[in-house]
Amino acid sequence: MDGSYVLLVAVKKDKILNHTNVLAQAGKTPVIVDIDAFGLQNCFEINYEPDAGQTVALLNIGASVMNITIRSRRHPVVYARRERRRQQYTDALQKELDLSFEDAERLKKGETLPSVTDNKDSRFYGAFRIY
């Protein structure tokens, strides 16, 4: 191999247009458009300047989509995208941790709850298994 890398990304045109139209309505012209995990990886690298040999897992949990990127030596080596219905994460937290809807929503948004610990033996980890 000649040392060249090729990155092929497929995205629906209407998804790009949705993002760029919002910017156009605000009077701005996008120069670069990053979608999902690529944008997260670029933000991480710009803001944290990781070591060249560092391996990092980046996780983006949204209301209906979860992206996981594992990068090593500044290159993505694993990428996964899981689409979920909006309520599925909250339902899983409520069921696994016996929480009210309000507490599950707060936990999902990153708030801490006294009834939930972050040790690896807690039930919290069971609520977000990747199938």
Chimera marker file (.cmm) of the C-alpha trace (Angstrom):
<marker_set name="trace">
<marker id="1" x="0.000" y="0.000" z="0.000" r="1" g="1" b="0" radius="0.5"/>
<marker id="2" x="1.244" y="3.490" z="-0.794" r="1" g="1" b="0" radius="0.5"/>
<marker id="3" x="0.364" y="4.983" z="2.627" r="1" g="1" b="0" radius="0.5"/>
<marker id="4" x="-2.809" y="6.666" z="1.378" r="1" g="1" b="0" radius="0.5"/>
<marker id="5" x="-6.026" y="6.470" z="3.336" r="1" g="1" b="0" radius="0.5"/>
<marker id="6" x="-9.491" y="6.618" z="1.890" r="1" g="1" b="0" radius="0.5"/>
<marker id="7" x="-12.516" y="7.553" z="3.981" r="1" g="1" b="0" radius="0.5"/>
<marker id="8" x="-15.835" y="6.866" z="2.321" r="1" g="1" b="0" radius="0.5"/>
<marker id="9" x="-18.901" y="8.245" z="4.057" r="1" g="1" b="0" radius="0.5"/>
<marker id="10" x="-22.467" y="7.808" z="2.890" r="1" g="1" b="0" radius="0.5"/>
<marker id="11" x="-25.219" y="10.075" z="4.136" r="1" g="1" b="0" radius="0.5"/>
<marker id="12" x="-28.611" y="10.949" z="2.766" r="1" g="1" b="0" radius="0.5"/>
<marker id="13" x="-28.613" y="14.249" z="0.925" r="1" g="1" b="0" radius="0.5"/>
<marker id="14" x="-31.705" y="15.470" z="2.790" r="1" g="1" b="0" radius="0.5"/>
<marker id="15" x="-29.902" y="15.049" z="6.132" r="1" g="1" b="0" radius="0.5"/>
<marker id="16" x="-27.092" y="17.342" z="4.952" r="1" g="1" b="0" radius="0.5"/>
<marker id="17" x="-29.614" y="19.793" z="3.504" r="1" g="1" b="0" radius="0.5"/>
<marker id="18" x="-31.531" y="19.928" z="6.800" r="1" g="1" b="0" radius="0.5"/>
<marker id="19" x="-28.384" y="21.005" z="8.628" r="1" g="1" b="0" radius="0.5"/>
<marker id="20" x="-27.145" y="23.447" z="5.992" r="1" g="1" b="0" radius="0.5"/>
<marker id="21" x="-30.589" y="25.038" z="5.480" r="1" g="1" b="0" radius="0.5"/>
<marker id="22" x="-30.746" y="26.014" z="9.151" r="1" g="1" b="0" radius="0.5"/>
<marker id="23" x="-27.388" y="27.745" z="8.808" r="1" g="1" b="0" radius="0.5"/>
<marker id="24" x="-28.443" y="29.434" z="5.561" r="1" g="1" b="0" radius="0.5"/>
<marker id="25" x="-31.578" y="30.810" z="7.256" r="1" g="1" b="0" radius="0.5"/>
<marker id="26" x="-29.299" y="32.317" z="9.903" r="1" g="1" b="0" radius="0.5"/>
<marker id="27" x="-27.225" y="33.982" z="7.165" r="1" g="1" b="0" radius="0.5"/>
<marker id="28" x="-24.237" y="31.645" z="7.569" r="1" g="1" b="0" radius="0.5"/>
<marker id="29" x="-22.420" y="29.518" z="5.010" r="1" g="1" b="0" radius="0.5"/>
<marker id="30" x="-21.083" y="26.167" z="6.211" r="1" g="1" b="0" radius="0.5"/>
<marker id="31" x="-17.523" y="25.338" z="5.221" r="1" g="1" b="0" radius="0.5"/>
<marker id="32" x="-17.333" y="21.859" z="6.742" r="1" g="1" b="0" radius="0.5"/>
<marker id="33" x="-20.268" y="19.656" z="7.743" r="1" g="1" b="0" radius="0.5"/>
<marker id="34" x="-19.589" y="16.826" z="10.175" r="1" g="1" b="0" radius="0.5"/>
<marker id="35" x="-22.337" y="14.363" z="10.913" r="1" g="1" b="0" radius="0.5"/>
<marker id="36" x="-22.772" y="12.293" z="14.083" r="1" g="1" b="0" radius="0.5"/>
<marker id="37" x="-19.675" y="10.489" z="15.309" r="1" g="1" b="0" radius="0.5"/>
<marker id="38" x="-17.252" y="12.258" z="12.956" r="1" g="1" b="0" radius="0.5"/>
<marker id="39" x="-18.252" y="15.594" z="14.425" r="1" g="1" b="0" radius="0.5"/>
<marker id="40" x="-17.899" y="14.223" z="17.950" r="1" g="1" b="0" radius="0.5"/>
<marker id="41" x="-14.437" y="12.861" z="17.184" r="1" g="1" b="0" radius="0.5"/>
<marker id="42" x="-13.300" y="16.145" z="15.627" r="1" g="1" b="0" radius="0.5"/>
<marker id="43" x="-14.602" y="18.145" z="18.617" r="1" g="1" b="0" radius="0.5"/>
<marker id="44" x="-12.820" y="15.797" z="21.011" r="1" g="1" b="0" radius="0.5"/>
<marker id="45" x="-9.509" y="16.056" z="19.169" r="1" g="1" b="0" radius="0.5"/>
<marker id="46" x="-9.659" y="19.851" z="18.893" r="1" g="1" b="0" radius="0.5"/>
<marker id="47" x="-10.645" y="20.422" z="22.529" r="1" g="1" b="0" radius="0.5"/>
<marker id="48" x="-8.568" y="17.773" z="24.304" r="1" g="1" b="0" radius="0.5"/>
<marker id="49" x="-5.528" y="17.233" z="22.037" r="1" g="1" b="0" radius="0.5"/>
<marker id="50" x="-5.102" y="13.525" z="22.903" r="1" g="1" b="0" radius="0.5"/>
<marker id="51" x="-1.722" y="11.792" z="22.632" r="1" g="1" b="0" radius="0.5"/>
<marker id="52" x="-1.064" y="10.311" z="19.206" r="1" g="1" b="0" radius="0.5"/>
<marker id="53" x="-0.962" y="6.733" z="20.554" r="1" g="1" b="0" radius="0.5"/>
<marker id="54" x="-3.962" y="7.082" z="22.862" r="1" g="1" b="0" radius="0.5"/>
<marker id="55" x="-7.009" y="4.853" z="22.360" r="1" g="1" b="0" radius="0.5"/>
<marker id="56" x="-10.297" y="6.556" z="23.234" r="1" g="1" b="0" radius="0.5"/>
<marker id="57" x="-13.948" y="5.512" z="23.165" r="1" g="1" b="0" radius="0.5"/>
<marker id="58" x="-16.374" y="8.331" z="22.402" r="1" g="1" b="0" radius="0.5"/>
<marker id="59" x="-20.022" y="7.780" z="23.266" r="1" g="1" b="0" radius="0.5"/>
<marker id="60" x="-22.870" y="10.047" z="22.217" r="1" g="1" b="0" radius="0.5"/>
<marker id="61" x="-26.225" y="9.088" z="23.715" r="1" g="1" b="0" radius="0.5"/>
<marker id="62" x="-29.097" y="11.071" z="22.333" r="1" g="1" b="0" radius="0.5"/>
<marker id="63" x="-32.831" y="10.713" z="22.790" r="1" g="1" b="0" radius="0.5"/>
<marker id="64" x="-33.190" y="8.335" z="19.863" r="1" g="1" b="0" radius="0.5"/>
<marker id="65" x="-29.687" y="7.575" z="18.551" r="1" g="1" b="0" radius="0.5"/>
<marker id="66" x="-26.501" y="6.345" z="20.183" r="1" g="1" b="0" radius="0.5"/>
<marker id="67" x="-23.106" y="6.569" z="18.447" r="1" g="1" b="0" radius="0.5"/>
<marker id="68" x="-19.964" y="4.843" z="19.617" r="1" g="1" b="0" radius="0.5"/>
<marker id="69" x="-16.571" y="5.551" z="18.086" r="1" g="1" b="0" radius="0.5"/>
<marker id="70" x="-13.349" y="3.950" z="19.215" r="1" g="1" b="0" radius="0.5"/>
<marker id="71" x="-10.318" y="5.754" z="17.901" r="1" g="1" b="0" radius="0.5"/>
<marker id="72" x="-6.716" y="4.646" z="18.109" r="1" g="1" b="0" radius="0.5"/>
<marker id="73" x="-3.695" y="6.598" z="16.929" r="1" g="1" b="0" radius="0.5"/>
<marker id="74" x="-6.047" y="9.361" z="15.807" r="1" g="1" b="0" radius="0.5"/>
<marker id="75" x="-8.003" y="7.118" z="13.445" r="1" g="1" b="0" radius="0.5"/>
<marker id="76" x="-11.480" y="5.670" z="13.947" r="1" g="1" b="0" radius="0.5"/>
<marker id="77" x="-11.210" y="1.888" z="14.213" r="1" g="1" b="0" radius="0.5"/>
<marker id="78" x="-14.739" y="1.016" z="15.341" r="1" g="1" b="0" radius="0.5"/>
<marker id="79" x="-17.956" y="2.863" z="14.686" r="1" g="1" b="0" radius="0.5"/>
<marker id="80" x="-21.442" y="1.792" z="15.705" r="1" g="1" b="0" radius="0.5"/>
<marker id="81" x="-24.774" y="3.558" z="15.476" r="1" g="1" b="0" radius="0.5"/>
<marker id="82" x="-27.871" y="2.343" z="17.251" r="1" g="1" b="0" radius="0.5"/>
<marker id="83" x="-31.231" y="3.939" z="16.624" r="1" g="1" b="0" radius="0.5"/>
<marker id="84" x="-33.819" y="3.660" z="19.351" r="1" g="1" b="0" radius="0.5"/>
<marker id="85" x="-37.249" y="5.019" z="19.805" r="1" g="1" b="0" radius="0.5"/>
<marker id="86" x="-37.164" y="8.156" z="21.917" r="1" g="1" b="0" radius="0.5"/>
<marker id="87" x="-38.563" y="6.588" z="25.070" r="1" g="1" b="0" radius="0.5"/>
<marker id="88" x="-36.544" y="3.347" z="25.060" r="1" g="1" b="0" radius="0.5"/>
<marker id="89" x="-33.608" y="4.620" z="27.155" r="1" g="1" b="0" radius="0.5"/>
<marker id="90" x="-35.914" y="6.097" z="29.769" r="1" g="1" b="0" radius="0.5"/>
<marker id="91" x="-37.966" y="2.884" z="29.853" r="1" g="1" b="0" radius="0.5"/>
<marker id="92" x="-34.807" y="0.795" z="30.340" r="1" g="1" b="0" radius="0.5"/>
<marker id="93" x="-33.618" y="2.997" z="33.205" r="1" g="1" b="0" radius="0.5"/>
<marker id="94" x="-37.014" y="2.897" z="34.874" r="1" g="1" b="0" radius="0.5"/>
<marker id="95" x="-37.205" y="-0.884" z="34.618" r="1" g="1" b="0" radius="0.5"/>
<marker id="96" x="-33.609" y="-1.786" z="35.536" r="1" g="1" b="0" radius="0.5"/>
<marker id="97" x="-33.216" y="0.728" z="38.340" r="1" g="1" b="0" radius="0.5"/>
<marker id="98" x="-36.811" y="0.928" z="39.571" r="1" g="1" b="0" radius="0.5"/>
<marker id="99" x="-36.978" y="4.681" z="38.979" r="1" g="1" b="0" radius="0.5"/>
<marker id="100" x="-39.806" y="7.100" z="38.370" r="1" g="1" b="0" radius="0.5"/>
<marker id="101" x="-40.077" y="8.623" z="34.897" r="1" g="1" b="0" radius="0.5"/>
<marker id="102" x="-38.747" y="11.941" z="36.232" r="1" g="1" b="0" radius="0.5"/>
<marker id="103" x="-35.710" y="10.317" z="37.911" r="1" g="1" b="0" radius="0.5"/>
<marker id="104" x="-34.925" y="8.271" z="34.807" r="1" g="1" b="0" radius="0.5"/>
<marker id="105" x="-35.012" y="11.420" z="32.676" r="1" g="1" b="0" radius="0.5"/>
<marker id="106" x="-32.719" y="13.258" z="35.114" r="1" g="1" b="0" radius="0.5"/>
<marker id="107" x="-30.263" y="10.350" z="35.126" r="1" g="1" b="0" radius="0.5"/>
<marker id="108" x="-30.334" y="10.203" z="31.333" r="1" g="1" b="0" radius="0.5"/>
<marker id="109" x="-29.396" y="13.890" z="31.228" r="1" g="1" b="0" radius="0.5"/>
<marker id="110" x="-26.345" y="13.255" z="33.416" r="1" g="1" b="0" radius="0.5"/>
<marker id="111" x="-27.687" y="14.264" z="36.808" r="1" g="1" b="0" radius="0.5"/>
<marker id="112" x="-26.705" y="12.118" z="39.781" r="1" g="1" b="0" radius="0.5"/>
<marker id="113" x="-29.233" y="10.326" z="41.936" r="1" g="1" b="0" radius="0.5"/>
<marker id="114" x="-28.504" y="9.098" z="45.461" r="1" g="1" b="0" radius="0.5"/>
<marker id="115" x="-30.144" y="5.745" z="44.693" r="1" g="1" b="0" radius="0.5"/>
<marker id="116" x="-27.809" y="5.028" z="41.733" r="1" g="1" b="0" radius="0.5"/>
<marker id="117" x="-24.093" y="4.384" z="42.126" r="1" g="1" b="0" radius="0.5"/>
<marker id="118" x="-21.514" y="4.318" z="39.363" r="1" g="1" b="0" radius="0.5"/>
<marker id="119" x="-19.547" y="1.237" z="40.392" r="1" g="1" b="0" radius="0.5"/>
<marker id="120" x="-19.262" y="-1.515" z="37.811" r="1" g="1" b="0" radius="0.5"/>
<marker id="121" x="-21.433" y="-3.894" z="39.839" r="1" g="1" b="0" radius="0.5"/>
<marker id="122" x="-24.435" y="-1.581" z="39.837" r="1" g="1" b="0" radius="0.5"/>
<marker id="123" x="-27.613" y="-2.226" z="37.878" r="1" g="1" b="0" radius="0.5"/>
<marker id="124" x="-26.937" y="0.945" z="35.864" r="1" g="1" b="0" radius="0.5"/>
<marker id="125" x="-24.613" y="-0.930" z="33.502" r="1" g="1" b="0" radius="0.5"/>
<marker id="126" x="-27.322" y="-3.499" z="32.740" r="1" g="1" b="0" radius="0.5"/>
<marker id="127" x="-29.663" y="-0.777" z="31.548" r="1" g="1" b="0" radius="0.5"/>
<marker id="128" x="-27.436" y="0.125" z="28.588" r="1" g="1" b="0" radius="0.5"/>
<marker id="129" x="-26.277" y="-3.185" z="27.178" r="1" g="1" b="0" radius="0.5"/>
<marker id="130" x="-25.537" y="-3.053" z="23.476" r="1" g="1" b="0" radius="0.5"/>
<marker id="131" x="-27.247" y="-5.880" z="21.626" r="1" g="1" b="0" radius="0.5"/>
<link id1="1" id2="2" r="1" g="1" b="0" radius="0.2"/>
<link id1="2" id2="3" r="1" g="1" b="0" radius="0.2"/>
<link id1="3" id2="4" r="1" g="1" b="0" radius="0.2"/>
<link id1="4" id2="5" r="1" g="1" b="0" radius="0.2"/>
<link id1="5" id2="6" r="1" g="1" b="0" radius="0.2"/>
<link id1="6" id2="7" r="1" g="1" b="0" radius="0.2"/>
<link id1="7" id2="8" r="1" g="1" b="0" radius="0.2"/>
<link id1="8" id2="9" r="1" g="1" b="0" radius="0.2"/>
<link id1="9" id2="10" r="1" g="1" b="0" radius="0.2"/>
<link id1="10" id2="11" r="1" g="1" b="0" radius="0.2"/>
<link id1="11" id2="12" r="1" g="1" b="0" radius="0.2"/>
<link id1="12" id2="13" r="1" g="1" b="0" radius="0.2"/>
<link id1="13" id2="14" r="1" g="1" b="0" radius="0.2"/>
<link id1="14" id2="15" r="1" g="1" b="0" radius="0.2"/>
<link id1="15" id2="16" r="1" g="1" b="0" radius="0.2"/>
<link id1="16" id2="17" r="1" g="1" b="0" radius="0.2"/>
<link id1="17" id2="18" r="1" g="1" b="0" radius="0.2"/>
<link id1="18" id2="19" r="1" g="1" b="0" radius="0.2"/>
<link id1="19" id2="20" r="1" g="1" b="0" radius="0.2"/>
<link id1="20" id2="21" r="1" g="1" b="0" radius="0.2"/>
<link id1="21" id2="22" r="1" g="1" b="0" radius="0.2"/>
<link id1="22" id2="23" r="1" g="1" b="0" radius="0.2"/>
<link id1="23" id2="24" r="1" g="1" b="0" radius="0.2"/>
<link id1="24" id2="25" r="1" g="1" b="0" radius="0.2"/>
<link id1="25" id2="26" r="1" g="1" b="0" radius="0.2"/>
<link id1="26" id2="27" r="1" g="1" b="0" radius="0.2"/>
<link id1="27" id2="28" r="1" g="1" b="0" radius="0.2"/>
<link id1="28" id2="29" r="1" g="1" b="0" radius="0.2"/>
<link id1="29" id2="30" r="1" g="1" b="0" radius="0.2"/>
<link id1="30" id2="31" r="1" g="1" b="0" radius="0.2"/>
<link id1="31" id2="32" r="1" g="1" b="0" radius="0.2"/>
<link id1="32" id2="33" r="1" g="1" b="0" radius="0.2"/>
<link id1="33" id2="34" r="1" g="1" b="0" radius="0.2"/>
<link id1="34" id2="35" r="1" g="1" b="0" radius="0.2"/>
<link id1="35" id2="36" r="1" g="1" b="0" radius="0.2"/>
<link id1="36" id2="37" r="1" g="1" b="0" radius="0.2"/>
<link id1="37" id2="38" r="1" g="1" b="0" radius="0.2"/>
<link id1="38" id2="39" r="1" g="1" b="0" radius="0.2"/>
<link id1="39" id2="40" r="1" g="1" b="0" radius="0.2"/>
<link id1="40" id2="41" r="1" g="1" b="0" radius="0.2"/>
<link id1="41" id2="42" r="1" g="1" b="0" radius="0.2"/>
<link id1="42" id2="43" r="1" g="1" b="0" radius="0.2"/>
<link id1="43" id2="44" r="1" g="1" b="0" radius="0.2"/>
<link id1="44" id2="45" r="1" g="1" b="0" radius="0.2"/>
<link id1="45" id2="46" r="1" g="1" b="0" radius="0.2"/>
<link id1="46" id2="47" r="1" g="1" b="0" radius="0.2"/>
<link id1="47" id2="48" r="1" g="1" b="0" radius="0.2"/>
<link id1="48" id2="49" r="1" g="1" b="0" radius="0.2"/>
<link id1="49" id2="50" r="1" g="1" b="0" radius="0.2"/>
<link id1="50" id2="51" r="1" g="1" b="0" radius="0.2"/>
<link id1="51" id2="52" r="1" g="1" b="0" radius="0.2"/>
<link id1="52" id2="53" r="1" g="1" b="0" radius="0.2"/>
<link id1="53" id2="54" r="1" g="1" b="0" radius="0.2"/>
<link id1="54" id2="55" r="1" g="1" b="0" radius="0.2"/>
<link id1="55" id2="56" r="1" g="1" b="0" radius="0.2"/>
<link id1="56" id2="57" r="1" g="1" b="0" radius="0.2"/>
<link id1="57" id2="58" r="1" g="1" b="0" radius="0.2"/>
<link id1="58" id2="59" r="1" g="1" b="0" radius="0.2"/>
<link id1="59" id2="60" r="1" g="1" b="0" radius="0.2"/>
<link id1="60" id2="61" r="1" g="1" b="0" radius="0.2"/>
<link id1="61" id2="62" r="1" g="1" b="0" radius="0.2"/>
<link id1="62" id2="63" r="1" g="1" b="0" radius="0.2"/>
<link id1="63" id2="64" r="1" g="1" b="0" radius="0.2"/>
<link id1="64" id2="65" r="1" g="1" b="0" radius="0.2"/>
<link id1="65" id2="66" r="1" g="1" b="0" radius="0.2"/>
<link id1="66" id2="67" r="1" g="1" b="0" radius="0.2"/>
<link id1="67" id2="68" r="1" g="1" b="0" radius="0.2"/>
<link id1="68" id2="69" r="1" g="1" b="0" radius="0.2"/>
<link id1="69" id2="70" r="1" g="1" b="0" radius="0.2"/>
<link id1="70" id2="71" r="1" g="1" b="0" radius="0.2"/>
<link id1="71" id2="72" r="1" g="1" b="0" radius="0.2"/>
<link id1="72" id2="73" r="1" g="1" b="0" radius="0.2"/>
<link id1="73" id2="74" r="1" g="1" b="0" radius="0.2"/>
<link id1="74" id2="75" r="1" g="1" b="0" radius="0.2"/>
<link id1="75" id2="76" r="1" g="1" b="0" radius="0.2"/>
<link id1="76" id2="77" r="1" g="1" b="0" radius="0.2"/>
<link id1="77" id2="78" r="1" g="1" b="0" radius="0.2"/>
<link id1="78" id2="79" r="1" g="1" b="0" radius="0.2"/>
<link id1="79" id2="80" r="1" g="1" b="0" radius="0.2"/>
<link id1="80" id2="81" r="1" g="1" b="0" radius="0.2"/>
<link id1="81" id2="82" r="1" g="1" b="0" radius="0.2"/>
<link id1="82" id2="83" r="1" g="1" b="0" radius="0.2"/>
<link id1="83" id2="84" r="1" g="1" b="0" radius="0.2"/>
<link id1="84" id2="85" r="1" g="1" b="0" radius="0.2"/>
<link id1="85" id2="86" r="1" g="1" b="0" radius="0.2"/>
<link id1="86" id2="87" r="1" g="1" b="0" radius="0.2"/>
<link id1="87" id2="88" r="1" g="1" b="0" radius="0.2"/>
<link id1="88" id2="89" r="1" g="1" b="0" radius="0.2"/>
<link id1="89" id2="90" r="1" g="1" b="0" radius="0.2"/>
<link id1="90" id2="91" r="1" g="1" b="0" radius="0.2"/>
<link id1="91" id2="92" r="1" g="1" b="0" radius="0.2"/>
<link id1="92" id2="93" r="1" g="1" b="0" radius="0.2"/>
<link id1="93" id2="94" r="1" g="1" b="0" radius="0.2"/>
<link id1="94" id2="95" r="1" g="1" b="0" radius="0.2"/>
<link id1="95" id2="96" r="1" g="1" b="0" radius="0.2"/>
<link id1="96" id2="97" r="1" g="1" b="0" radius="0.2"/>
<link id1="97" id2="98" r="1" g="1" b="0" radius="0.2"/>
<link id1="98" id2="99" r="1" g="1" b="0" radius="0.2"/>
<link id1="99" id2="100" r="1" g="1" b="0" radius="0.2"/>
<link id1="100" id2="101" r="1" g="1" b="0" radius="0.2"/>
<link id1="101" id2="102" r="1" g="1" b="0" radius="0.2"/>
<link id1="102" id2="103" r="1" g="1" b="0" radius="0.2"/>
<link id1="103" id2="104" r="1" g="1" b="0" radius="0.2"/>
<link id1="104" id2="105" r="1" g="1" b="0" radius="0.2"/>
<link id1="105" id2="106" r="1" g="1" b="0" radius="0.2"/>
<link id1="106" id2="107" r="1" g="1" b="0" radius="0.2"/>
<link id1="107" id2="108" r="1" g="1" b="0" radius="0.2"/>
<link id1="108" id2="109" r="1" g="1" b="0" radius="0.2"/>
<link id1="109" id2="110" r="1" g="1" b="0" radius="0.2"/>
<link id1="110" id2="111" r="1" g="1" b="0" radius="0.2"/>
<link id1="111" id2="112" r="1" g="1" b="0" radius="0.2"/>
<link id1="112" id2="113" r="1" g="1" b="0" radius="0.2"/>
<link id1="113" id2="114" r="1" g="1" b="0" radius="0.2"/>
<link id1="114" id2="115" r="1" g="1" b="0" radius="0.2"/>
<link id1="115" id2="116" r="1" g="1" b="0" radius="0.2"/>
<link id1="116" id2="117" r="1" g="1" b="0" radius="0.2"/>
<link id1="117" id2="118" r="1" g="1" b="0" radius="0.2"/>
<link id1="118" id2="119" r="1" g="1" b="0" radius="0.2"/>
<link id1="119" id2="120" r="1" g="1" b="0" radius="0.2"/>
<link id1="120" id2="121" r="1" g="1" b="0" radius="0.2"/>
<link id1="121" id2="122" r="1" g="1" b="0" radius="0.2"/>
<link id1="122" id2="123" r="1" g="1" b="0" radius="0.2"/>
<link id1="123" id2="124" r="1" g="1" b="0" radius="0.2"/>
<link id1="124" id2="125" r="1" g="1" b="0" radius="0.2"/>
<link id1="125" id2="126" r="1" g="1" b="0" radius="0.2"/>
<link id1="126" id2="127" r="1" g="1" b="0" radius="0.2"/>
<link id1="127" id2="128" r="1" g="1" b="0" radius="0.2"/>
<link id1="128" id2="129" r="1" g="1" b="0" radius="0.2"/>
<link id1="129" id2="130" r="1" g="1" b="0" radius="0.2"/>
<link id1="130" id2="131" r="1" g="1" b="0" radius="0.2"/>
</marker_set>
